[in-house]
Amino acid sequence: MASDKSFVEYVIEQIENTGVITYKKMFGEYAIYCDGKVAILICDNQVFVKPTEGGRVFIGDVVEAPPYSGAKPYFLIEDRFEEREWFSELVRITAKDLPEPKPKRRSVEKKEK
C-alpha cells in the first residue's frame, strides 16, 4: 500500500521549522530529508525515523520495525509525530547525528570529436 501525499505533507508540517525539509517519492513511498540527510521514511502511512544513538536516548522506550520488507529496523513513531515540539526535536537530533551526505559524482563529460 502506497502512502498518501496528504499524510506526507502533514508530517512535513509538523517539522517545518526543524531545518531545510525536502522529500522525494520512491516506489510509492517517501523519504524526508532534513538538511540534505534522509531522516524519515514514510511507508504505508507510517513514520519511521532513521536510528541514531541521540534519537534512542531522546525517545527512551524505542519501538523498532523495518519500514519495508528486507530493510533494517528504524524507529517507528506511532502517534508522537503529532506532538510538534517533541517530533521536531527528535528530527533535529537525528539530523545532527547523521553523517553528511556523500558528494554526488559528476557524470563524465563526453569528449568532443
N, C-alpha and C positions, 0 to 999 in steps of 0.2 A: 504494500500500500504506500503510495507516494504521500509526501507531506503537503499540506495546504499552504499556498503562498501567504494567505492571510494570517495563519498561525506564525509563520516565519517573521512576518512584519511585526506582529505583536511582540515576539521575543526580542526583536531588534529595538523596538520602542522602549522596552524595559531597561536596556543597557545603552541607550543613545548618548549618554554623557560619560561613557567609560573611556573612550578613545576614538580612533578612526575605525568605524564599523562598516564593513562591507560584507557581501555574501555572494555565493556562487552556487548555482543549481548543478547538481551532479547526479545523474541516474535517478531522477525523480526525488532526490533528497537534497539537503542543503548543508553547505559548510559556511559558518560565520567566522569572519576574520576580525580580530582586534589588533589594530596597529600592524597589519600585514601578516599576522600569525593566526593559523587556524586554532581557534579556542573552543568552538562549539560545533557539534554536528546535530542536525535535526533530522531524525529518521522516524517515519511513521508517526509524525506529530509528537515526538518525544524529544526532550532536551538532554543531550549528552555533552558534558564538559570534559575537555582533554585533561587527563590526570596529571597533577603536579604535586610535589610534596607540600608546597604552600597551600594549595587548594584542599589537600587532605586534612591538614591541620585546621584550616578555617571551617570546613564543613563539620568535622568531628566524626559523627557516625555516618560513614560514607556507604552509599549503595552503588555497587558497580555492576555494569552489564555491557555486553557488546552492542554497539549501535546497529550492526547488521551481521549477518552470518559470516563467520570467519574473522571478524575484527577483534582486536584486543579490547579488553574492558575499558570503558570510560566511566566517569561519574554520572550516574543517572539522576537528574534533578527533576523529581516528580511534580511537586507543586511550588517549591520555593522560588521558582523563576518569576512568580507573580509578586514576590516581595522585592520591589525595585532596588532598594538600597542594598539589601543583602546580596542579591544576584549580581548587581553591578560591582560590588566589592570582590566577589568571587571571580568575576571575569578579569578585573584589574590584576588580582593576584596571579591568576593563571597566565595572562599575557606577559606579566613581568617575569615569571619563572620559565617561560618557554624560550628556546633559543631563537636567535634572529633567523629569518628565512635565508636560505642559500640564494646567492645572486643567480638570476636567470641567465642561462647560456645564450649568447647571441648566435644566431644561425650563421653559418659560414657563407659569406657572400660569394656568388658565382663569379668566376673570373671572366672578364670581358675578352672576347675573341677579336 
